[in-house]
Amino acid sequence: MSTLQIDFGQSKSHIVGIDLGTTNSLVSVLDLTGPRILSGIVPSVVSVLPTGEVIAGAEARERLVTNPESTVYSAKRLMGRGVADIQDELKLFPFHIAPGSETVLKLQLGDKIMTPPEIAAHVLRKLKLDAEEVLGGPVDQAVITVPAYFNDAQRQATKDAGRIAGLEVLRLVNEPTAAALAYGLDKRNQGLIAVYDFGGGTFDISILRLHDGIFEVLATNGDTHLGGDDIDNLLLQIALEDIQSEWGEDISGKQDAIQLLRRAVILAKEALSFAPAATIDLQYGDRVYQREINLEIFNRLIEPIVERTLAPCRSCIADAGVSAEQIDEVVMVGGSTRIPLVRSAVERLFKKRPHTELNPDEVVALGAAVQAGILGGHVDDALLLDVTPLSLGIETMGGLVSKLIHRNSTIPASETELFTTGVDGQTNVLIHVVQGERELVKDCRSLARFDLKGIPPMPAGMARIQVRFLIDANGILSVTAKDLRAGTEQTVEVKPSYGLNDEQVEAMILESYDKAEEDLKERQVREARVEADAVVGATNKAREDAAFNCLSQEERDAIDRAINELMVVYHGDDHLLIRAKIEQIDEVTQKLAEIIMNVAVGKALEGTHIDAN
């Protein structure tokens, strides 16, 4: 772990680092002794009192049992998402969606209606007040961490929450990057870093590539409904069955008893991280329940849960295009990584001892404090990173923009995505680089165009075109397109913000807000038309196949009718109607597809012999 060179001079101002977590949150600062946590863990829970006052933290968490209808937790899961995006969440959490949530998600908390950023703002405000009390002065600026997989809307919602809380959010830092910063891994010239984050309610794995101070997220994976809570619930269920057997009473419906038992279970689980055995000890009324669990039994119980974290790890390693042996450093984040079985499983998978020197609950917040110190000019040997003012992307079919580097991304920055061809036999691809916040190319600023040539002719969708955006510390954007099959490559360099002043950038951002709903609708229509083109093209190609003649006249007429009905609505502005007609074509061509597939399989098997043993 490298040593930070810190120079505070006479400055008394502080920029804090904040880990805004799903289950718990922390605030930190970089001072003469290094990064430190300013107050204890703050539960990410918000509750509305009968008086209308809104509280956050431990006091709000107590009301989850007594006043669940006016209390909300895990609001981070809802940031930057719409009602359609959270249907799976609604099955697992008692969220009450307020009327009028068609465009902006709102929750009903008692008599109050609040958006997820407003809810998160109360947690941030609590952290801000805690920091001000410890530091003895105002705190107006912060660095906030976010999951690596957060999209632009989720990141913007996090910044909005900070603004509502009275904080200027100077940077959003990816949580795995913050963890790597906390361990000083940015001081390496290069390397591959795995960040295994096993928290209370979520599990995330990220593979980062470090090159000359630039952290590039190669791949992320995880499970948003897997965490230490699953271990707690497992032990809780076992204890409830024991109690029912011993006492002859089912206490699962008594919330006060459940709350006491959950705390007893958590204390036992935590003890097993450093002791060979622990006791679940419950005193409820005049009755006492005790059960000792040793480490061997505990490991056997939780092994399936720990194994569930390893499958996303293996997928993430594969997605990053590396092997476990190539990973140079493994960082453990989240309270559940204190469990010995978790640590041994990770060490076995990555074939190296993971970093566990820092408190796993605090490591992300400590990394945020390091970034805050860099921005405050208190770290001499670190690069003061800037951000890209507008999103950068390329044109895709239908005149749509696929954003690779989002607005407010810290630079240096690098992102890579895979694309493919849209036409059979295509041998070159036009790469059109654009800048802006709008959904359509026509509404964004064109930066560069270049051709990637020499692509081997093959059916549409078979080519694999890797496009990589890299912005260096000077703000120069390099765009590289590479055909992964043929190996051909083309690169262009541009300066994205050249010729734009601050007022023009701000105007482009404001316009994107004003036109957001209109742009989204247009994007949905164009995406539906692109899909319609592909389906009609594939259907017309299939009609030229001899298999088409195997259909009855009625079946052929149904296909013609479905295509005609799609073309009638094709130029309309109802994307749902277009997709409905696409599904209709899928249904009436199902038999044709089966015949073509059977013929293809038959040809593939021609001349194949099965030898008898």
N, C-alpha and C positions, 0 to 999 in steps of 0.2 A: 504494500500500500504506500503510495508516494506521499511526500510532504508538500503541503500547500505553502507558498510564500505569500504572506498577507501583509498588506500595508493599509492601515486605517487612517493614519495621519490624524488630523483634528476633526474628521467628519463624525457627526453624531446622528446622521440620518441612517435609516435601516431599510433594506429591501428584504422582505421575508420570503422563505420558501414554504409552499403549502402542498401537502399530499392530500388531495381531496378524494378520499376513498369511498368505496361502496358501503363498507361496514363502519369504518372508523377513519378519522382525519387527524392530521397533525400540522403544527406550524413550527418553523425552525428559522435559525439565523446563523450567519457566519460571523464569528468574532475572533478575537486574538487567540483563542484556544482551538479554533477550528469550528466546524458546523456543530450545532447543538439544538436540541428540542427545547422550545420555550415553555411549553406546558404539557400536561399529560395528554393521553389519547382522548379525543373528543368523538363520541359516537355520532355517526352521520344520520341523526334522527331529528325530526322537526315535529313539534306539536302545537296546536292552537288551544289556548286556555279558554274557559267560558267567558272571560272578560274580553276576549279578542286578542290578547297578547300572544305573540308567537315566541316560543322558546326552542332552543336547540341544545344537543349534547346529552349528557347523562340524565339530566332532569327530564328531558323529553323522552328518553328511552324508557324510563319508569312508567310512562303513560301508555306504552304499547299494550300493556295488559289491561289497564283500567279504562283507557279511552282510545281504543284502536281506531274508531271512526274519525277522530280528529288528529291522528298521528300518522306520520309517514316515514318510512325508512327505505334505503337503497334507491333513492331518487336519482342517483347517478346513472342507473340503468335506463332512465327515461330521457336523459339529456339529448336534445337535438333530434328527437324522434317523434313520429306522428302516431295516431291511434292505431292505424293499420300495422305499424311496426311492432307494437307491444302486445299483440293478442296472446302470444305465448306467456308473456310476463303476467298478464291478468289472471291466468290460471293458477299462478303460484303465489301471488301477492294480493292483499286486500285493498287494491287501489280503487278509489271511487272516481270515475271519470266524470267531470262536470259537463253540463250542457254547453254547446257552442265550441266543442273541441275538434270540429271538422278540419280546420287549418292549423290551429295551434293547440297542442295538448294542454289541458288544464285538469287539476285534481280538486276534488271537493274535500276540504278539511274542516269539519264542523260547519260553521257559517261562512268560512272563507273559501275563496277560489284562488288557487295559485298555480303558476306554471313551474315546471321542473327547475329552470334557472332561478326563479324566485325562492324556491325551497332550498336549493343549494346555496343561495346567497345568505340565508340565515345561518347555515353552518359556517360559511366563510366569515360572516360578521362576528360570530362567536370566537373564531380563531383570531381574528383581527383584534378584538377586545382583549383576549388573553395575552396576545403579543404586546399590546400597548401597556398592559398592566405590568408585565415583566420588564419591558425595556424602559418604561417610564417616559414615553413620548409617543407622538402620533405615528401610525404605520399606514402609509397610503399606497405603497407599491409592493407588488408580489410576483413571484414566479410560481405557477401552478402546474402540477404534473397531471398528465392524462394518459390513458392506455394507448399503446402504439397503434391499435386498430381503430381508434376514434377517427371518424370521417370529418369533413370540413364543418358540417352542420353541428356535430357534437362538440367540436373544438370551439366553434363560435358561441355555442350555448354556454360553455364553460367560461369564456371571456365575458359574456353578458352577465353571468352570475357574479363574477368578480366586480364588474362595474356597479351592479345593483348594491353590492355589499360595501361600496365606497373604496374599492381598490383599483388602481391602475395595473392591469395585468401586463407586465413587460414581456413575458415569455410564457409559452406553453411548452413544457418539456415532456417528452415521452417517458413514461415510468421506468422502462428498462434502461433508458439512457441515464436517467437520474440515479438509478441503482449503481450503474457502472461508474458514474462520476463520484459517488460516495466512496467507492473503493479506490479512486484515483486511477482507474484503468484507462482514462483518456491520455495518460502520460506515456502509454505504449505507443510506438510508431504505427504498429498495425497488429491485427489479430482478430480472431473470431470469439465472440462472447455470447454465452447462453444465459438468459435471465429467467429463472424458474420462480414464479410468483404464485404462492399458494396461500391465499388470504382466507378470511372468514366465510365469504359467500361466493368467491369467484376464483378460478384458476387460469393463469396466463403463462404462456411460454413464448419467449422471443429470442431470435438469433440475430445478433448485431455484427456488422463488419466495421472494424475501426481501421481507418487509413488516414494517417497524417492529421489526427484530431477530428476527423469527420466520422460520426456514428451513422451508419446506414442500416436501417431495419431490413434485413433480408427476408424474414418470414415471421409470422405470428400465428399462434393457435391457442386453443384453450377450451374451457367450458365455463360459461357464465353462471352455471348453477351447480358448481362443485367447489366445496371449500371445507374449512374446519367445522362449519355448521353441520355438515353431513356426519362427521364423527360425533359431535355432540348429540345429534338426534338418534344415532345408533345406540349410544350408551344410555340415552334417556329412555328409549323404547325397552331396552333390556331391564333397566331399573323399574319401569312401570309394571312390567310383567312379573318381576320379582315381588314387588309390593302387593300386587293383586293376589299373588299366591300366598304371601305371608299374612297379609292383613285381611284377606277376603274382601277387598274393596278396590274398585277402580277409581283412581284419583285423577285420571287423564282429563276429566271435565272441570277440574278445580284449578282455575288459573293461578291462584296464589301458591298452591302446592306445586304446580308445574314450574313456576318461576323459581321457587326455592330448590327444587330438584335439579333444574337446569344448571343453577349456580354450583351445586354440589358436584355435578357431573363434570363441569368445566374445570373446577379446582382439581379433581382427580386426574383429568386428562393432562393438565399442565404439570402436575406433580410427576407424572410418568415420563416426562421429558428428561428428568434428572434422577429419578429414584426407581428402584427395581419393582416397587409395588405402591399402590395408593388405595385409599378407601373412599367410596361414595358414601357420604354421611348426611342423612336427612333427619331433621327433627320437625315434625308437623303435629301440632296439637300436643297430645300426651303420648304420641307414638314416635318410635325411633326406627329408622331403616339404615342398615350398614351392609356394604358389600365390598370386600377386598378384591382388587383386580391386579394381577401381576403383569409384568411387561410382556411375558410370553403370550398370555391370553389376549392382552390388548393388541399386540401385533397381529395375531391371528384374526381378530375381529376387524381391524381396520385395513388389512392387506388389500381387499378388493377396492377400497376407496383410493388407496395409494396407487394401485395399478391403473386406475382410471386416469390418473394424471400422466402416465407414461405414454399412452397411445398418442395424445396430442403432441408430446415431445418428439416421438418418432416421426410423426407427420410433418412437424415443423422443420426438423433436420432435413427430411427429404425435400420439402418445399424450398429450403434454402440452397439445395444443391450441394450439400456438404455431407461429411460423415461425422459421427460422434467423436472419432479420434482426432479430427481436425479442429475441434473446439479447443481454444486455448485457455479460457477462463469460464467458470460457472458461478453465478451469483445467486444466492438464495434470498428470497424476499417473502414476507408474510409470516404471521405468527405460527401457522401450521408447519413451517419448515423447521421448527424446533424439535419436532418429533423425530427420535432416532431412526425409525423405520423409513421415514421420508428421506432423510439425509443419506442413508445407506442405499436406498433405491436409486436416487439421483447419481450418487457416486458410481454405482454399478453401471448405470446407463451410459454416462458420459466418460467413464473410465478415468476419472480424476476427482480429487477431493474438492468439493465446492467451497466458495467463500462463505463463512458463517461468523466471521469475527465481529461484525456489527449487529446490533439489535435488529432482527428481521422486520419488526413492526415499524422501525424508524428509518431504515436504510433509504427508502425513496424520498422521504422528507429531508434527510440529510443531504442527499444529492441535489434536491431543489435549492437548499441553502447555499451549496457550492456554486450553482449557476447564478443565484442571486448575488453572491459575492463577486463573481466575475463581472456581472452587469454593473455593480456598484463601484467597480474599479479597485476592489480590495485584493484581488489576486493578481500578482505581478506576472506570473509565468503562464497565464492562460490567455487564449485568444478571445477578445471581446466580439462575440458573434452578433451579426445583424439578422434582419428578417427580410423575406421577400414580400413586397407590398401587395402584389396581385398574384392570383393563381396562374400556373403555367400548365399547358396541356397540348394535346394534338387533336386534329380533326379526325372523326371516325365517320362511318357510313351514316347518311342522312343529314350531314352537315352539323353533327353534334360534337360537343367538346368532351374529351376524356381528360380530366385533370390529373396530372401526375404529382406536381408539387403545389400544395395549397397555400393560399394567402396566409401570411404570418408564420410560415415555416422558418425555423432558424436556419441561417446559412453559415458555413457551408452545408449543403444538403444534397442528397442523392435519392432518386426513386427509379424503380424499374418495373415495367409491365410488359406482358405478352399480348400481341395482337395477331391477327391472321388475315388472309385474303378473302375478298367477297365475290370473286368471279373465277370460274373455272379457267385453268391455264394461264392465270395471271403471272407475268414474269417480272413485273416491277411495281413498286408501291410508292405513292407520293406521300411524303411525310410533311404535314403542314403544322408548324409550331405556332401556337396562339397564346395570348395573355389576356386575362380578364376574369370576371366573376359570373358572366352570363352563361346560359346553357347552350346557346347556338353560336356557331363559328362566325356568322354574319354580325353578331353583336359584340365580338371580341376584337382585340388588336392582333393583326397578323405580324409575326416576327420573322419567320423564315419558311422556305419551302425547299425540299430537296428530294431526289429520287433514289430509292434503294433498288438497284438493278441486279440482274443475274439470278433471280429466284427461279428454281426449277419449276416448270409447269406441272401443276397438280390440281386436283379438284378443290373448289372453294372450301375454305375452312381447314385445310390440311397444313398449310404453311405455318411456321412458328416464327413470328417477327418480334424480336426483343427490342424494346425502345427504352433507352436509359437517359434520364435527365440528371445532370450534375451541375450545381451552382457552386463556384469556388468562393473563397473569402472576399474576392473583389467584385462579386456579383455577376461574373461572366457565366453564362449558361452554355454548356456543351450538350448537344443532343446527338446520341448515337443510335442508329438503327442497324440491327444485325439479323440476318437470316440464319437461324440456329442449325438448319439442315445443310445449307450450302456453305455457310461460313462467310458469305459476303457481308461487308460492313461499310457504312457511310456516316460521317460526322460533320456537324456544322456548329459554329460558335456564334452566339449573339449576346448582346447586353439587354436584358429584358426591360429594364425601366428607363432606358435611354430616351430622352426627349419628353418625358412626362414629369411635370412638377407635382408637388404634394396636393395642390388643389385638384388637378386632373385625376390623380389616383383616388382621392376622396370622392370625387364626383362619380367615378366608375363604380366604386363600392356602394354608394347610396343608390345609384340607378339599379344595381343588382338587387337591393332590398325592395325597391319600389316595384320591380318587374318580376320578383321571385315567383309569385303564383302563376302569372302569365307564362313565364319561361318554363316552369315545371309542366304546365299543361301542354305547351308546344313540344317539349322534349318527349313526353309520353306518346303524343301523336306520331312524332317522327320515328321513335323506336318501334312503334306498332307497324308503321309503314315499311320499315327496314325488314322486320320479321315477315310481313306480308309478301314483300318482294322475294324473299328467300323461299317461302312456302310455295308461292305460285311458280317460281322458277323450277323448283324440285318436282312439283306436280306435272308441269308441262314436259319436263325431261322424262318422267316416268310414263307419260302418255305415249311417248315414242317407243317405249319398250314393248316387245312382243307380248309380255304378260298382260298388257292393257286389253288385248283382244280376248283374254280369258274371262273378262268380266261380262256380265249380262248387259244388255242395252240399258236397262233401268239403272244399273250401278254406274255406267258411264255417263248417263244423263245427270245423275245426282252429283257427280264430280264437276261436270260442266256448269251445272246450276250453282253449286257452291262457290266456284271461282267467279262467276258473273256477279253473285251477290256480294262477294268481297270487293270486287272492283267498283261496285256501286257506292260503297261506303268508304272506299280507300282515300278519297280526297276530302272527306269530311273531317270534323274536328273532335269526334268522339272516339278516343283510343279504346275504350271498353267495347264499343260496338265492332271496331276493326278486329280486336282480339277474339271476340265471340265468333266472327265469321272465319277467322283462322282456325279456331277449334273445330268449327263445322267441317272445314276441309280435312282436318286431321281425322275426323270420324269417318267421313265417306271414302277416304283413301286408305283406310286401315287394311282392308282386304287386299288391295293392290300391292301395298308394301309387303304383306305377308307372302304373296305369290312371288314377287321379285326376290325376296330373301330366300325362299325355298329353292328357286331356280339357281341362285348364286351358290347356295350351299351344295346343291347337287353337282354343279360344275366343279366345285372345289374338291369334291370327293371322288370325281371320275378317275379311274385308274388306281384307286387306293385299295389295297388288299389287306384283309385281316387274317394273319397266319394262325392256324389252329395249333395249339400246344400239344 
